[in-house]
Amino acid sequence: MPSKSTSTDTTTDPLAPTGEVSRLSVNINADTAAKLRWYKDNKHISITETVRRAVALLYLVEQETEGGNEILIRSKDGKSVRQLWMV
């Protein structure tokens, strides 16, 4: 669980509510970068849009599971179902 900052200085927080856009710089490993690139290339979208979608999906999954719901993945033929677990 991420620790919460006790500082009142938000000038160093890239997600501080100072405007409509926040600029982030993140460090990711090669595997994560390859997955982001794969999605970007397959959907013909920008890295920014790729990250937006990833965050939106993560948020949806967290909101649903915190509410007691399960996330299920059903095969095309409908014969097999798997449950998605987030740790």
PyMOL commands that set and color helices and strands:
alter all, ss='L'
color gray80, all
select helices_A, chain A and resi 30-43+47-66
alter helices_A, ss='H'
color red, helices_A
select strands_A, chain A and resi 71-74+81-84
alter strands_A, ss='S'
color yellow, strands_A
deselect
rebuild
show_as cartoon
